[in-house]
Amino acid sequence: MNEGLIEIPGYSVHGRLGKGGMAEVYLATQQSLHRKVAVKVLLSADDEAFSQRFIKEGHIVASLHHPSIITIHDIDRLADGRYYLAMEFVPGGDLAQYKGEVFEVQRALRLVRQIASGLAVVHDKGLVHRDIKPANILFRDDATAVITDFGVAKEVTLDHDLTQFGIAVGSPAYSSPEQAQCQPLDARSDIYSLGVILLEMLTGTNPYRGANYTQTVMNHVQMDLPVLPTHLSGYQWLLERMLAKNPDERFADCRVLLASLDELHEQDSDSTRIAPALVLGLARPRAPAGIRRPVLLWALLGVLLLAGAGGAGYYGYQQMQIADYLAQAEQRLGEGKLLEPPQDNADFFFRQALLLDQHNVQALDGLNRVLQARINGYLQLAEQRIGEERLWLPEDDSAVFYFRQVLAWEPDNLLALAGMNRVAQRFIELSEQAYTRREYSLALEYIKQGLEVEPVNEILLKRYDDHERRVRVAQAPRAPAGTRSTGNAAAREPGAQNPIKRLWNNIFND
């Protein structure tokens, strides 16, 4: 049985990759071309308006051609009326899997350049993506960033049909101020969302994310842009242009943004070129010939000594800076400040040390200890959620969520694997309890959720296959009590199996 429990003509379904509020995505092989694809299927065919929007998403993406935009292969409909999109399978995961990590500057800028170049094509078509966030940025095997999920993309000229009713579409942690306030959007809104992603890659945190939806929205509208640390100050102007509250103060479009990124790249390249340290003008010697050569030799020796002293001084300063970063990192690690507060946590300081010495053993070991601490913390949270019966929901604060986070870091983590098995066993118990209460639909839902956790669990697989038969047996009418055979009834009469006792009773009853 397939993990996803679905059949799609022309495709061999291998399992479900994920599920949202309106659709789910499966990994499959397109039989005609023998290629892996991701198939996005609507959960229901009842909402015709959403079905038409889903089809439009496919048409929009199919009209866009760029290496950083997902490719659509097929649009069709299942026998039960649900539509599906077959698109390229991007195996490298999404940008969200690196949440909390600080990216090397050039890597972050390279990703922004790839995403911006794809968005330029989107905007040239008169469209706004409206939901640029890490989860919608995927990676191919060659590390190319790919924009996906155009489900809320909208033509600029038609944007009023959502905003006029006060509907904010998108993810609040990455929404522009105008998007958060349900105002009409254009390409500059996507640039703002991309700016939030850049800020998060450079610092390891998204400062706009609040404790709740309202706080997050207000942060985008009111919060000042954080000041980057000193070593990143050269990129402050870039973020100020991308994250300006007023759209008119942002880059006019992605092509202007790309031009600025190219200029920034050229400046970085120029700053790393090695120029001659000293040019000696010997065209017009003024010293007497007899002493010219010794003077020049002494001068050259002095220059070399000064250069050596300067180099030694810089090296010493660098080592002191690394030692300071490492000391602060160890202190934050001891205080449990792994990723927070921003720019003042163990992960941040260890990475600062690596920027100065990329092979520093203590910093590398420190990052590994930070990861282990995060793993231990997530395992504890997972155990708490099991105790609270928060097995599957909410999606970002459940036992399954935390166990999966650990397995993303350590695929062979035995505690996380055992925890997932315990969750699956709990779903088995819950399904049995639902059967006892004759809540058959709920029992089936528990079985399906258990299979999401452990797709190859034999008990859950058997229960799924046996569900319909079990329901039929439970709902079958039972024979009336009076239809039992007379002989059997007589056999159950008091004393029927004891003739001596029956004879004794007859004597005294007479």
C-alpha positions in Angstrom: 0.0 0.0 0.0 1.2 3.5 -0.8 1.9 5.8 2.0 -0.3 8.5 0.4 -3.2 6.0 -0.1 -4.1 7.5 -3.5 -4.0 6.4 -7.1 -3.2 8.8 -10.0 -3.5 7.4 -13.5 -0.2 7.5 -15.3 1.8 7.9 -12.1 3.4 5.5 -9.6 2.8 7.1 -6.2 5.6 6.5 -3.7 4.3 8.5 -0.7 3.1 11.8 0.6 5.6 14.7 0.9 3.3 17.1 2.8 -0.2 18.3 3.5 -1.7 21.8 3.8 -5.1 23.2 4.5 -6.4 22.8 0.9 -4.0 20.4 -0.9 -1.5 17.6 -0.3 1.7 16.8 -2.3 2.9 13.3 -3.3 6.2 12.0 -4.6 5.5 10.0 -7.8 7.1 8.7 -11.0 5.6 9.8 -14.2 5.3 6.5 -16.0 5.5 7.8 -19.6 8.8 9.6 -19.1 10.2 7.7 -16.1 10.9 10.9 -14.1 10.3 11.8 -10.5 7.6 14.4 -10.0 5.8 16.1 -7.1 2.0 15.9 -7.6 -0.1 18.5 -5.8 -3.7 17.3 -5.3 -6.6 19.2 -3.9 -8.2 17.7 -0.8 -11.7 18.3 -2.1 -13.6 19.0 -5.3 -16.5 20.7 -3.5 -15.1 24.3 -3.7 -15.4 25.1 -7.3 -14.0 28.6 -6.8 -10.8 27.2 -5.2 -10.6 24.6 -7.9 -10.5 27.3 -10.5 -7.9 29.2 -8.5 -5.8 26.0 -8.3 -6.0 25.6 -12.1 -5.0 29.2 -12.6 -2.0 28.6 -10.4 -0.9 25.9 -12.8 -1.4 28.1 -15.8 0.5 30.9 -14.2 3.5 28.8 -13.4 3.5 27.0 -16.7 3.8 30.4 -18.4 7.0 31.3 -16.5 10.3 30.0 -17.7 13.4 30.5 -15.5 15.9 28.3 -13.7 14.7 29.6 -10.4 11.0 29.0 -11.0 9.4 25.5 -10.5 8.5 23.7 -13.7 4.9 22.4 -14.3 4.6 19.2 -16.3 0.9 18.4 -16.2 -2.5 19.6 -15.1 -5.4 17.1 -14.8 -8.3 15.8 -12.8 -8.8 12.6 -10.8 -11.9 10.4 -11.1 -13.4 11.9 -8.0 -13.2 15.4 -9.5 -10.2 16.7 -7.6 -7.6 18.6 -9.7 -3.9 18.0 -9.5 -0.6 19.6 -10.7 2.4 17.5 -11.6 5.6 19.5 -11.3 9.3 18.9 -11.1 10.5 17.2 -8.0 13.1 19.3 -6.2 15.0 17.0 -3.8 17.2 19.5 -1.9 14.7 20.5 0.7 13.6 24.1 1.4 15.3 27.2 2.9 13.2 26.8 6.1 15.4 23.8 7.1 18.2 26.2 7.8 16.2 28.2 10.3 18.4 29.8 12.9 21.6 29.4 11.0 23.8 32.3 10.0 24.8 32.2 6.3 28.1 33.3 4.9 27.5 36.7 3.3 28.3 35.7 -0.3 26.1 32.6 0.0 23.2 34.7 1.2 23.7 37.2 -1.6 23.9 34.5 -4.2 20.6 33.1 -3.1 18.9 36.5 -3.1 20.3 37.1 -6.6 18.8 33.8 -7.8 15.4 34.5 -6.2 15.3 38.1 -7.4 16.1 37.0 -11.0 13.2 34.5 -10.9 10.9 37.2 -9.4 11.8 39.6 -12.2 10.3 37.1 -14.6 7.2 36.8 -12.4 6.8 40.6 -12.2 7.4 41.0 -15.9 4.2 38.9 -16.4 2.3 41.5 -14.3 2.1 39.1 -11.3 2.9 39.3 -7.7 3.9 36.1 -5.8 2.6 37.4 -2.4 4.1 34.6 -0.3 7.8 34.7 -0.6 9.1 32.8 2.5 11.8 30.2 3.3 9.3 27.3 3.0 8.6 28.3 -0.6 12.2 28.4 -1.7 13.4 24.9 -2.6 16.8 23.7 -3.7 17.8 21.5 -6.6 20.8 19.1 -6.3 23.1 21.8 -7.7 22.0 24.1 -4.9 20.0 26.4 -7.3 17.2 28.2 -5.4 13.7 27.5 -6.9 10.6 29.6 -6.2 7.4 27.5 -5.7 3.9 27.6 -4.4 2.2 30.3 -6.6 -1.2 29.5 -5.0 -1.8 33.1 -3.9 0.0 34.7 -6.8 -2.2 37.4 -8.3 -2.3 39.8 -11.3 -1.5 43.3 -10.1 -4.5 44.7 -11.9 -6.8 42.3 -10.2 -5.4 42.5 -6.7 -8.3 44.6 -5.4 -10.6 41.6 -5.3 -8.9 40.4 -2.1 -7.7 43.6 -0.5 -11.0 45.4 -0.8 -12.5 42.9 1.6 -9.6 43.3 4.1 -8.1 39.8 3.4 -4.4 39.6 4.1 -2.9 36.8 2.0 0.6 35.4 2.7 2.8 34.5 5.7 2.8 37.3 8.4 6.4 36.8 9.4 7.5 37.8 5.8 4.6 40.1 4.8 5.3 43.7 3.7 3.6 46.5 5.7 1.1 47.1 2.9 0.3 43.4 2.7 -0.2 43.3 6.5 -2.6 46.2 6.2 -4.5 44.6 3.3 -3.5 47.3 0.8 -3.0 46.8 -2.9 0.3 45.1 -3.7 2.9 45.3 -6.5 6.3 43.8 -7.1 7.9 45.9 -4.3 6.0 43.7 -1.8 7.8 40.6 -2.9 11.1 42.6 -2.6 10.3 43.4 1.0 9.6 39.7 1.7 12.9 38.8 0.1 14.6 41.5 2.3 13.3 39.7 5.4 14.7 36.5 4.2 18.1 38.2 3.5 18.1 39.7 7.0 17.3 36.2 8.5 20.1 34.6 6.6 22.7 37.2 7.7 21.7 37.3 11.3 20.1 33.9 12.0 16.8 35.4 13.1 13.7 37.1 11.9 13.2 40.1 14.3 9.7 40.8 12.9 8.3 37.5 14.2 6.2 38.2 17.2 4.5 36.0 19.9 1.2 36.1 17.9 -0.2 37.2 14.6 -1.2 40.7 15.7 2.3 41.4 17.1 4.0 40.2 14.0 1.9 42.4 11.8 2.5 45.4 14.0 6.2 44.8 13.9 6.3 45.0 10.1 4.3 48.3 10.3 6.2 49.9 13.2 9.5 48.3 14.0 12.7 50.0 12.9 15.1 48.0 10.8 17.7 46.4 13.1 21.3 47.6 12.8 23.6 44.9 11.4 26.8 44.0 13.3 29.9 45.9 12.4 31.4 43.4 10.0 28.1 43.5 8.0 27.6 47.2 8.1 28.5 47.5 4.4 25.2 45.7 3.6 23.0 47.9 5.8 22.0 50.2 2.9 20.9 47.2 0.9 18.5 46.0 3.6 17.3 49.6 4.1 16.3 49.8 0.4 14.6 46.3 0.5 12.8 46.8 3.9 11.7 50.4 3.7 8.2 50.8 5.2 7.2 53.0 2.3 7.2 51.1 -1.0 8.3 54.2 -2.8 11.6 54.1 -0.9 12.4 50.5 -1.9 14.0 49.3 -5.1 11.6 50.0 -7.9 11.7 46.5 -9.2 13.8 43.3 -9.1 16.0 44.4 -12.1 17.1 47.5 -10.1 17.8 45.2 -7.2 19.8 42.9 -9.4 21.9 45.8 -10.7 22.7 46.9 -7.2 23.7 43.3 -6.2 26.0 43.2 -9.2 27.6 46.5 -8.2 28.0 45.2 -4.7 29.7 42.1 -6.0 32.1 44.2 -8.1 33.0 46.3 -5.0 33.6 43.1 -3.0 35.8 41.8 -5.7 37.8 45.0 -5.9 38.4 45.0 -2.2 39.9 41.6 -2.3 42.4 42.2 -5.1 46.0 42.4 -4.1 47.6 45.7 -5.1 51.3 46.6 -5.0 52.3 47.5 -1.5 54.8 50.1 -2.4 56.1 51.9 -5.6 59.6 53.2 -5.3 60.3 56.2 -7.6 63.9 55.7 -8.8 63.7 57.7 -12.0 65.5 60.8 -10.4 68.0 59.7 -7.8 69.3 62.6 -5.8 71.8 60.8 -3.5 75.4 60.6 -4.6 76.1 57.5 -6.5 78.4 56.1 -3.8 75.7 56.0 -1.2 72.6 55.5 -3.4 72.5 51.7 -3.2 73.0 51.4 0.7 70.3 54.0 1.3 67.8 52.2 -0.9 68.6 48.9 0.7 68.1 50.3 4.2 64.8 51.9 3.1 63.6 48.7 1.6 64.6 46.8 4.7 62.7 49.3 6.8 59.6 48.9 4.7 59.8 45.1 5.1 60.2 45.4 8.8 57.3 47.7 9.1 55.2 45.4 7.0 56.2 42.5 9.1 55.4 44.3 12.3 52.0 45.4 10.9 51.2 41.9 9.8 52.2 40.5 13.2 50.1 43.1 14.9 47.0 42.4 12.8 47.5 38.6 13.3 47.7 39.2 17.1 44.6 41.4 17.0 42.7 38.8 15.0 43.7 36.0 17.5 42.5 38.2 20.4 39.2 38.8 18.6 38.7 35.1 18.0 39.4 34.3 21.6 36.9 36.9 22.7 34.2 35.5 20.4 34.9 32.0 21.7 34.7 33.1 25.3 31.4 34.9 24.7 30.1 31.8 22.8 31.0 29.5 25.7 29.3 31.8 28.2 26.1 32.0 26.1 26.1 28.2 25.7 26.4 27.8 29.4 23.5 30.1 29.9 21.4 28.2 27.4 21.3 31.1 24.9 21.7 28.9 21.8 20.0 31.1 19.1 18.5 33.9 21.1 18.7 36.8 21.6 19.7 37.9 18.1 23.4 38.6 17.7 24.1 37.7 21.3 23.9 33.9 21.4 26.3 30.9 21.3 25.6 30.1 17.6 26.3 33.7 16.6 29.6 34.1 18.4 30.9 30.7 17.3 30.1 31.7 13.7 31.8 35.1 14.1 35.0 33.2 15.1 34.7 31.0 12.0 34.5 34.1 9.8 38.0 35.0 11.0 39.3 31.5 11.0 37.1 29.0 9.1 39.0 26.0 10.4 39.0 26.9 14.1 38.6 23.6 15.9 37.0 25.1 19.0 34.4 27.0 17.0 33.5 24.0 15.0 33.2 21.9 18.1 31.1 24.6 19.7 28.6 24.7 16.8 28.3 20.9 17.2 27.6 21.3 20.9 25.0 24.0 20.1 23.4 21.5 17.7 23.4 18.8 20.4 21.8 21.2 22.9 19.1 22.0 20.3 18.5 18.3 19.7 18.2 17.6 23.4 15.9 20.6 23.8 13.6 19.4 21.0 13.6 15.9 22.4 12.4 17.3 25.7 9.7 19.4 24.0 8.6 16.3 22.1 8.2 14.3 25.3 6.1 17.2 26.8 3.9 17.2 23.8 3.3 13.5 24.0 2.2 14.0 27.6 -0.1 16.7 26.6 -1.6 14.6 23.8 -0.3 17.1 21.2 0.8 14.4 18.9 0.2 15.8 15.4 -1.2 19.3 15.9 -0.4 22.2 15.9 2.0 21.5 13.0 4.8 23.6 14.4 4.5 22.7 18.1 3.7 19.0 18.3 5.6 15.8 19.2 5.9 14.8 15.6 7.2 18.3 14.6 10.0 18.2 17.2 10.9 14.6 16.5 11.1 15.4 12.8 13.3 18.4 13.4 15.8 16.2 15.3 15.7 13.6 12.5 16.4 16.3 10.0 19.7 17.0 11.9 20.4 13.4 12.8 18.6 10.9 10.6 19.8 8.0 12.9 18.9 9.6 16.2 17.5 6.6 18.2 15.5 8.6 20.7 13.7 10.5 17.9 13.0 7.2 16.0 11.7 5.6 19.1 9.6 8.6 19.8 8.0 8.5 16.4 7.2 4.8 17.0 5.6 5.7 20.4 3.4 8.3 18.6 2.4 5.7 16.1 1.5 3.3 18.9 -0.6 6.0 20.5 -2.5 6.5 17.3 -3.1 2.7 17.3 -4.6 3.0 20.9 -6.7 6.0 19.9 -8.1 4.2 16.9 -9.1 1.2 19.0 -10.8 3.5 21.5 -12.7 5.1 18.6 -13.8 1.7 17.3 -15.1 0.8 20.8 -17.2 4.0 20.8 -18.4 3.2 17.3 -16.8 6.4 15.9 -15.5 4.8 12.8 -14.6 7.9 10.8 -12.5 9.1 13.7 -10.8 5.7 14.0 -9.8 5.8 10.3 -8.4 9.3 10.8 -6.3 8.1 13.7 -5.0 5.3 11.5 -4.1 7.7 8.7 -2.3 10.1 11.1 -0.4 7.1 12.5 0.7 6.2 8.9 1.9 9.7 8.4 4.2 9.1 11.4 5.3 5.6 10.5 4.3 4.7 6.9 5.5 1.1 7.2 3.9 0.3 10.6 2.4 -3.2 10.0 -0.3 -2.8 12.6 -1.6 0.4 11.1 -1.3 -0.9 7.6 -3.4 -4.0 8.5 -5.9 -1.8 10.3 -6.3 0.4 7.3 -6.8 -2.5 5.0 -9.3 -4.1 7.5 -11.2 -0.9 8.3 -14.2 -1.4 5.9 -14.7 -5.0 6.9 -14.6 -4.1 10.5 -17.2 -1.4 10.1 -19.5 -3.8 8.2 -19.2 -6.4 10.9 -19.9 -3.9 13.6 -22.9 -2.5 11.8 -24.4 -5.8 10.7 -27.8 -6.5 12.3 -27.7 -9.1 15.2 -30.1 -12.1 15.5 -32.9 -11.6 18.0 -32.3 -13.2 21.4 -35.5 -15.4 21.1 -34.2 -17.2 17.9 -31.9 -19.5 19.8 -32.7 -23.2 19.5 -34.9 -24.8 22.2 -32.5 -27.5 22.9 -29.8 -25.1 23.7 -32.2 -23.1 25.9 -33.2 -26.2 27.8 -29.6 -27.0 28.3 -29.1 -23.7 30.0 -32.1 -24.3 32.4 -31.1 -24.6 36.1 -30.3 -28.2 36.9 -30.6 -29.4 33.3 -27.1 -30.9 33.4 -27.8 -32.6 36.9 -30.5 -35.4 36.7 -30.0 -36.4 40.3 -30.7 -32.9 41.5 -33.8 -32.7 39.2 -35.2 -36.0 40.6 -34.6 -34.9 44.2 -36.5 -31.6 43.5 -39.4 -33.4 41.9 -39.8 -35.7 45.0 -40.0 -32.9 47.5 -42.1 -30.6 45.2 -44.8 -33.3 44.9 
